[in-house]
């Protein structure tokens, strides 16, 4: 009688059998995921330059980011059904081609409405790239090499967002904001032809009905939530009727989706996904990774550029070690994945992230660049350890026929974590800056001995002092954000006890493993 866990983890379809074909397949999938992940951050720094070209104001220009995020969030859960219905190869090739074409269209856009439409197409096209790439690699490599496969694949997912703002700033300053989108064209073409060559035709799963109501309710919930998170800071959160409406729609969408999933005979997302303990726990962890990684990436550039007056190039240089740490750790964890309990690797990664955030709590306006470099290197190292081991162990016990659905939901949770984390830290930053400013300004009086050399009757002097107080208040607010993320990292570690790991037994074949 076959081993149960081996059966559960046996690939549903073969995608690349030869070593050479597997190498080309891996490189092509890395290029596709790198291209999609890069676009989550590369366009942010170019927004001010787009305002004049597209005749848009600050409020309107944010729709360039919102349209992409919302479209990708809505389409990501659909990946599993599309892969089962049309086959993974067809879906990923159409996605890459669509992403390349829509990127080129974004580059030639001459008005804001056209840009928003093209960004919507870009988000729709790119939504399937990351989850299908992950599912294909999990099926292409034997179980005992999943750690190595996820280490290689993870480079594109985690390194691209780190260098996105730097690359976007360099392209905008030296060429044009349009090159922020044109850069996807050569990467996408290489990925497309690599996948045509290396990715074999896949056997389609048995046709299943499409739950339109379930998909509609999930789309409503995810789309409204993303809109609320993306526009909340701009609209003063629940002081705006728009944000209140979006919050209500999100709550209703998720409520009806959950009810539908629990009661329908064939729901949009298989209920079996949420019966797997590793998968559920892994999704919680990847949500926190999304919060820590992307929230930090959003906080640091304005800290360096606005408070410390670093130019874009310098900001990129001192943030680059974060990506170096991620690459080094992924290479290392790929070698350790079959020798060390993955729970220890994940815990080590989260502990390093907490350590780096503790270092960031000590940032001040007079520091040099070394604290930034070292904390970034340590955090990048920690994220690499946590991400690779997490992606492997989350699918270790999930039956292979659910991998396409599982990877889609897994990446949706990472994206939701990043959206919620970014919105939360930015809201706290604004609120805490105002609170600290009110507290510090109380000490700007003629009776303060530290201000005896200042002429407090001069409007120019008071303006300078207000600028100093505002900068110090903002620095304290940044430190508070780092503290909250550090606490979140530490509180997540105990949940590692819920994960089950594979235990190799003497005489077992590479894929014949038992769970403990």
C-alpha positions in Angstrom: 0.0 0.0 0.0 1.6 3.4 -0.9 2.7 5.8 1.7 0.0 8.4 2.4 2.3 11.4 2.6 4.1 10.4 -0.6 0.7 10.1 -2.3 -0.4 13.5 -1.0 2.8 15.2 -2.2 3.2 13.4 -5.5 3.0 15.9 -8.4 -0.2 16.0 -10.3 1.6 16.8 -13.6 5.1 16.7 -14.8 6.4 20.1 -16.1 10.1 19.6 -16.7 11.9 16.3 -16.2 15.4 16.9 -17.5 17.9 18.7 -15.4 18.7 21.2 -18.2 15.1 21.8 -18.9 14.5 22.3 -15.2 17.2 24.9 -15.0 15.8 26.9 -17.8 12.3 26.6 -16.4 13.5 27.8 -13.0 15.3 30.8 -14.6 12.3 31.7 -16.7 9.9 31.5 -13.7 12.3 33.6 -11.7 12.3 36.3 -14.4 8.5 36.3 -14.6 8.1 36.6 -10.8 10.8 39.2 -10.6 9.1 41.3 -13.3 5.7 41.2 -11.5 7.1 41.8 -8.0 9.2 44.7 -9.3 6.1 46.5 -10.4 4.7 46.5 -6.9 7.2 49.2 -5.9 9.1 50.6 -8.9 6.4 53.0 -10.0 6.0 54.7 -6.6 8.9 57.0 -6.9 7.9 58.1 -10.5 4.5 59.3 -9.5 5.5 63.0 -9.0 7.0 63.0 -12.5 3.9 61.5 -14.0 1.6 64.3 -12.7 2.8 66.9 -15.3 2.9 64.4 -18.2 -0.6 63.1 -17.5 -2.2 66.4 -16.3 -3.2 64.9 -12.9 -3.0 66.2 -9.4 -1.7 64.4 -6.3 -5.1 62.8 -5.5 -5.7 61.6 -9.0 -2.3 60.2 -9.6 -2.6 57.6 -6.8 -5.1 55.8 -9.0 -2.1 54.5 -11.0 -1.1 52.5 -7.9 -4.6 51.7 -6.7 -5.8 50.3 -10.0 -2.9 47.9 -10.2 -3.2 46.7 -6.6 -6.9 46.2 -6.7 -6.9 44.3 -10.0 -4.1 42.0 -8.9 -5.8 41.3 -5.6 -9.1 40.4 -7.2 -7.6 38.1 -9.8 -5.1 36.3 -7.6 -7.6 33.9 -6.0 -8.9 33.0 -9.5 -5.5 31.5 -10.4 -6.3 28.0 -9.2 -9.5 27.7 -11.2 -7.9 29.1 -14.4 -5.0 26.6 -14.1 -7.4 23.7 -13.7 -9.6 24.8 -16.5 -7.0 25.9 -19.1 -3.8 24.3 -18.0 -0.9 26.0 -16.2 1.3 26.5 -19.3 -1.4 28.4 -21.2 -2.3 30.5 -18.2 1.2 31.6 -17.4 2.1 32.3 -21.1 -1.0 34.4 -21.5 -0.1 36.2 -18.3 3.4 37.0 -19.3 2.4 38.2 -22.7 -0.4 40.3 -21.3 2.0 41.8 -18.7 4.5 42.7 -21.4 1.9 44.3 -23.7 0.2 46.2 -20.9 3.6 47.5 -19.6 4.4 48.8 -23.0 1.0 50.5 -23.2 1.6 52.1 -19.8 4.9 53.5 -21.1 3.2 55.2 -24.1 0.1 56.4 -22.1 -0.7 60.1 -22.7 -3.6 60.6 -20.2 -4.5 59.5 -16.8 -7.6 57.5 -17.8 -5.6 55.5 -20.3 -2.8 54.9 -17.7 -5.4 53.6 -15.2 -6.9 51.3 -17.8 -3.5 49.9 -18.8 -2.5 49.5 -15.1 -5.7 47.5 -14.6 -4.7 45.2 -17.5 -1.2 44.9 -16.0 -2.6 43.9 -12.6 -5.0 41.4 -14.2 -2.2 39.9 -16.3 0.3 39.7 -13.5 -1.9 38.3 -10.8 -1.3 34.6 -11.8 2.5 34.8 -12.3 3.7 34.4 -8.7 1.2 31.6 -7.6 1.5 29.6 -10.7 5.3 29.9 -10.8 5.4 28.6 -7.2 3.0 25.7 -8.0 5.0 24.7 -11.1 8.3 24.6 -9.2 6.8 22.6 -6.4 5.7 20.0 -8.9 8.9 20.1 -11.0 11.2 19.3 -8.1 11.1 16.3 -5.8 9.9 16.9 -2.3 13.3 16.8 -0.7 14.4 19.6 -3.0 11.5 21.9 -2.4 13.7 24.1 -0.1 16.3 24.6 -2.8 13.6 25.4 -5.4 11.8 27.9 -3.2 15.2 29.5 -2.4 15.9 30.2 -6.1 12.3 31.2 -6.8 12.1 33.4 -3.7 14.9 35.7 -4.9 12.6 37.2 -7.5 9.7 37.7 -5.1 11.7 39.2 -2.2 14.6 40.9 -3.9 12.6 42.8 -6.6 10.5 44.9 -4.2 13.7 45.9 -2.4 15.4 47.3 -5.5 12.2 48.6 -7.1 12.3 52.1 -5.6 16.0 52.5 -6.3 15.8 51.3 -9.9 12.7 53.4 -10.4 14.4 56.5 -9.1 17.5 55.9 -11.3 15.5 55.3 -14.5 13.3 58.4 -13.8 16.2 60.7 -13.1 18.4 59.5 -16.0 15.9 58.7 -18.6 12.1 59.1 -18.1 9.4 57.7 -15.9 8.2 55.7 -19.0 11.2 53.4 -18.6 9.8 52.3 -15.3 7.3 50.3 -17.5 9.5 49.7 -20.5 12.0 47.7 -18.4 9.4 44.9 -18.2 9.4 44.3 -21.9 12.9 42.7 -22.4 12.5 40.7 -19.1 9.1 39.5 -20.1 10.1 38.5 -23.6 13.0 36.4 -22.3 10.7 34.8 -19.7 8.1 34.0 -22.4 10.4 32.2 -24.8 12.1 30.4 -21.9 8.7 29.1 -20.7 7.7 28.1 -24.2 10.8 26.0 -24.4 11.1 24.5 -20.9 7.5 24.3 -19.6 5.8 21.1 -20.9 2.1 20.8 -21.7 0.3 20.0 -18.5 -2.7 17.7 -18.0 -5.8 19.7 -17.1 -7.6 18.7 -13.9 -11.1 17.5 -14.1 -13.5 20.3 -15.0 -15.4 21.7 -12.1 -18.1 24.3 -12.0 -17.4 27.9 -11.4 -18.8 29.5 -8.2 -19.7 32.9 -9.6 -21.3 34.1 -6.3 -18.3 33.0 -4.2 -15.9 34.6 -6.6 -18.0 37.8 -6.7 -18.2 38.1 -2.9 -14.4 37.4 -2.5 -13.7 40.0 -5.2 -16.0 42.5 -3.5 -14.3 41.9 -0.1 -10.7 42.0 -1.4 -11.3 44.9 -3.8 -13.1 47.1 -1.3 -10.5 46.3 1.4 -7.7 47.2 -0.9 -9.4 50.4 -1.9 -9.9 51.3 1.7 -6.3 50.6 2.7 -4.9 52.4 -0.3 -7.0 55.6 0.0 -7.6 55.7 3.7 -4.6 57.9 4.6 -5.5 60.3 1.8 -9.1 60.5 2.8 -8.6 60.8 6.6 -9.9 57.2 7.1 -13.3 56.9 8.7 -13.9 60.6 8.6 -14.6 60.0 4.9 -17.9 58.5 3.7 -15.9 56.8 0.9 -13.8 54.8 3.4 -16.9 53.9 5.5 -18.7 52.6 2.4 -15.6 50.6 1.4 -15.3 49.1 4.9 -18.9 48.0 4.9 -18.6 46.5 1.4 -15.5 44.6 2.4 -17.1 43.2 5.6 -20.2 42.1 3.7 -18.1 40.6 0.9 -16.0 38.5 3.2 -19.0 37.5 5.3 -21.0 36.2 2.4 -17.9 34.5 0.9 -17.2 32.6 4.1 -20.9 31.5 4.4 -20.9 30.4 0.8 -17.6 28.4 1.2 -19.0 26.6 4.3 -22.4 25.8 2.8 -21.9 25.4 -1.0 -21.4 21.9 -2.5 -18.6 23.2 -4.7 -17.3 26.5 -3.4 -14.9 28.8 -5.2 -12.1 27.9 -2.8 -11.9 24.3 -1.6 -12.6 23.9 2.0 -9.9 21.2 2.1 -7.3 24.0 2.0 -8.3 25.1 5.5 -8.3 21.7 7.0 -4.5 21.5 6.5 -2.8 22.7 9.6 0.5 23.6 7.9 -1.2 25.5 5.2 -3.3 27.6 7.6 -0.4 28.3 9.9 1.8 29.1 7.0 -0.7 31.7 5.7 -0.6 33.4 9.1 3.2 33.6 9.0 3.3 34.9 5.4 0.8 37.6 6.3 3.2 38.8 9.0 6.1 38.6 6.5 4.1 40.8 4.2 3.6 43.3 7.0 7.3 43.4 8.1 8.9 43.4 4.7 6.8 45.8 2.7 6.0 48.2 5.6 9.7 48.6 6.3 10.4 49.2 2.6 7.7 51.9 2.6 8.9 53.6 5.8 12.6 53.8 5.1 12.9 55.9 1.8 11.0 58.9 3.1 12.9 58.7 6.4 16.2 59.0 4.6 15.2 61.4 1.9 12.9 63.8 3.9 14.4 63.8 7.4 18.1 63.1 6.6 18.2 64.8 3.1 19.7 61.8 1.4 19.4 61.8 -2.4 17.7 59.0 -4.2 20.9 57.3 -5.2 22.4 57.4 -1.7 19.1 56.0 -0.3 19.3 53.1 -2.8 23.0 52.4 -1.9 22.4 52.2 1.8 19.2 50.0 1.3 21.0 47.6 -1.1 22.6 45.5 1.7 19.0 44.4 2.5 18.8 42.7 -0.8 22.3 41.2 -0.5 21.3 39.7 2.9 18.2 38.2 1.3 20.2 36.6 -1.5 22.9 35.2 0.8 20.4 33.7 3.2 18.4 32.1 0.4 21.5 30.4 -1.0 22.4 29.2 2.5 18.9 28.0 3.5 18.6 26.1 0.3 21.5 23.9 1.4 20.2 23.6 5.0 16.6 22.8 4.1 17.1 19.0 4.2 19.4 19.0 7.2 17.7 21.4 9.7 14.2 21.5 11.1 12.4 24.2 9.0 10.7 25.5 12.2 14.1 26.4 13.5 15.0 28.2 10.2 11.7 30.1 10.3 12.2 31.0 14.0 15.7 32.1 13.3 14.5 34.3 10.4 11.9 36.0 12.5 14.3 36.5 15.4 16.8 38.2 13.0 14.0 40.4 11.7 13.1 41.3 15.3 16.7 42.1 16.0 17.0 44.4 13.0 13.8 46.2 14.0 15.2 46.6 17.5 18.2 48.3 15.9 16.0 50.5 13.9 14.3 51.7 17.1 17.6 53.4 17.9 17.7 55.4 14.7 18.3 59.1 15.2 18.8 62.2 13.0 22.5 62.4 13.8 23.5 58.9 13.0 25.7 57.9 10.1 24.9 55.3 7.4 26.3 52.2 9.2 23.3 51.5 11.5 21.1 51.6 8.3 23.4 49.2 6.5 23.8 46.7 9.3 20.1 46.6 10.2 19.1 46.2 6.6 21.6 43.4 6.1 20.3 41.6 9.1 16.7 42.0 8.2 17.3 40.8 4.6 19.1 37.8 6.0 16.2 37.0 8.3 13.5 37.5 5.6 15.4 35.1 3.4 15.5 32.4 6.1 11.9 32.8 7.0 10.4 33.0 3.5 12.1 30.0 1.9 11.4 27.6 4.8 7.9 28.9 5.1 7.0 28.4 1.5 8.2 24.8 1.7 6.6 23.7 4.9 3.3 25.4 4.2 2.7 23.0 1.3 4.5 20.0 2.8 1.2 18.3 3.8 -1.2 19.8 1.3 -2.3 17.3 -1.5 -0.8 18.2 -4.8 -4.1 18.7 -6.5 -4.7 21.8 -4.3 -1.4 23.5 -5.0 -2.6 25.9 -7.6 -5.4 27.1 -5.3 -3.1 27.0 -2.3 -0.4 29.1 -3.9 -2.9 31.7 -5.0 -4.4 32.1 -1.6 -0.9 32.0 0.0 0.2 34.9 -2.2 -3.1 36.7 -1.6 -2.4 36.6 2.1 1.1 38.0 1.6 -0.3 40.9 -0.5 -3.1 41.6 2.1 -0.4 41.6 4.8 1.6 44.1 3.0 -1.4 46.4 2.3 -2.6 46.3 5.8 0.9 46.7 7.2 1.7 49.7 5.0 -1.6 51.4 5.8 -1.2 50.8 9.5 2.3 52.1 9.9 1.6 55.1 7.8 -1.5 56.0 9.8 0.4 55.5 13.1 3.3 57.6 11.7 1.0 60.5 10.9 -0.8 60.3 14.2 2.3 59.8 16.4 4.1 62.6 14.7 1.3 65.0 15.5 1.1 63.7 19.1 4.9 64.0 19.6 4.9 67.5 18.0 2.3 68.7 20.5 4.3 67.2 23.4 7.7 68.6 22.3 6.4 72.1 21.3 5.4 72.6 25.0 9.0 72.9 25.9 9.7 75.7 23.4 9.4 78.5 26.0 11.7 81.4 27.2 12.1 79.4 30.5 13.9 76.5 28.8 17.6 76.9 29.5 18.5 75.1 26.2 16.8 77.9 24.3 18.5 80.9 26.0 20.6 81.6 22.9 17.6 81.7 20.6 15.5 84.9 19.9 12.0 83.5 20.5 10.5 86.8 19.4 11.8 86.3 15.9 9.4 84.7 13.4 12.4 83.2 11.5 13.7 81.6 14.7 10.4 80.1 15.6 10.0 78.7 12.1 13.4 77.0 12.4 12.6 75.6 15.8 9.3 74.3 14.5 11.1 72.5 11.7 13.5 70.9 14.3 10.6 69.9 16.5 8.7 68.4 13.6 11.8 66.4 12.5 12.4 65.1 16.0 8.7 64.2 16.4 8.7 62.3 13.1 11.8 60.4 14.1 10.2 59.3 17.3 7.1 58.2 15.3 9.3 56.1 13.0 10.9 54.5 16.0 7.5 53.6 17.4 6.5 52.0 14.1 9.7 49.8 14.2 8.9 48.9 17.8 5.4 47.7 16.9 6.8 45.5 14.0 9.4 44.1 16.3 6.8 43.0 18.9 4.7 41.5 16.1 7.7 39.5 14.9 8.3 38.1 18.4 4.7 37.3 19.1 4.5 35.3 15.9 7.3 32.9 16.7 5.4 30.6 19.2 2.9 29.7 16.5 5.7 27.6 14.9 4.6 24.8 17.3 1.5 24.3 15.1 3.6 23.4 12.1 4.3 19.7 11.3 7.6 18.8 9.7 8.7 15.9 7.6 10.9 13.4 9.3 13.1 11.2 7.2 13.3 7.5 8.3 16.2 5.1 7.5 15.7 3.4 4.2 13.1 5.9 2.9 13.3 7.1 -0.6 13.8 10.9 -1.0 10.1 11.6 -1.3 8.9 8.9 1.2 8.6 10.9 4.4 6.5 10.7 7.5 5.0 13.6 9.4 5.6 14.3 13.1 
